[in-house]
Amino acid sequence: MSFAPDKMQKLLKKQKYQLFGKNTAVKKCNWTHNALRENRLCYKQFYGIQSHRCIQFSPTLICNFSCSFCWRIHESDLGLKNMYLEYRSTNNKLREVFDPPKEVVEAIFLGQRRIISGYKPFIDSTKYNEAMNPKHATLSLTGEPFLYPWIPELIEELKEKNLTVFIVTNGSVPGMLNSILESKSYPTQLYVTLPAPGVKNFLRTHHPLEKKLALDKIWETLHIIGNGVPFRTVSRLTLAKGLNMIDPQGYAKMISIMKPSFIEVKGVVHVGAAEKRLPRSIMPSHEDIRMFAHELEDFLDYKIVGESKVSRLVILSDEKTPLLIPETEKPSFQPTNSN
């Protein structure tokens, strides 16, 4: 039985989430559809990722932040108790809340193949077979993945399926990062979504549920990564005008501590639940994002190496790490329109 409240489950299913077990979710990324029907790839093509072979999933629906710009549903949007606070306050046993790694992996393959099966009459057999045999897994759908207690084991299960593993975290769970390092079960690429510079900006933008601890934990995560990790890392800036699209020097300070392989500067998209929390004017243009990226260049030894107008995203590199992931196959088809 799912740990999520019934009202939350119903809305997630209405939004085409496939829910499995207690806390596992899979959803078709729009870029999967674009790749299958229009030969258009998402910005991850810079890293060698093929959109139609990528699973977007979460091993937990629970999050310890309620970021204003997030397009995901928050419990507060529905007038529900927060699952994170409920989990912490009731001291639920882990196995009563989360699905074990093997079950998570079985579920996400089942969910992805259900998603892809409907495309069979409309696409060529080669592309269909590729999509039915994914090569990439991205833990970024909803929730905070590092709250899942068996991340190292999950990484190993995914790698046994010959998948590259991208994880997007808010950086507030440094203990899990230490567990990854101790176990030597490494993701292919780890993203840390950086907080808004300054305590007040952080609190009004991200609404952490543990206000006194969250920022200190994020700084701890940045220092751990900055001391050196044996995998690719990304500082992600998800920027909303009038909210956290401020103080490039403040972001540069965090980045200089983290020393990531790459920086991604991305504009917030006014979709989903964010439409009810914030006005459409929060969305920066691609030119706004490019300008902010250039300002970061002034404070850091990173250079712009790629951009996607459609995604309103700019990638900067330390120029020490190749953009393409080693041993990642080149796309079997090329995008008809650059994005």
Secondary structure by P-SEA (a helix, b strand, c coil): cccccaaaaaaaaaacccccccbbbbbbbaaaaaaacccccccccccccccccbbbbbccccccccccccccccccccccccaaaaaaaaccccccccccaaaaaaaaaaaaaaaaccccccccaaaaaaaacccbbbccccccccccccaaaaaaaaaaabbbbbbbbccccaaaaaaaaaacccccbbbbbcccccaaaaaacccccccccaaaaaaaaaaaaaacccbbbbbccccccccccccaaaaaaaaaaacccbbbbbbbbccccccccccccccccaaaaaaaaaaaaaccccccccccccccbbbbbcccccccccccccccccccccc
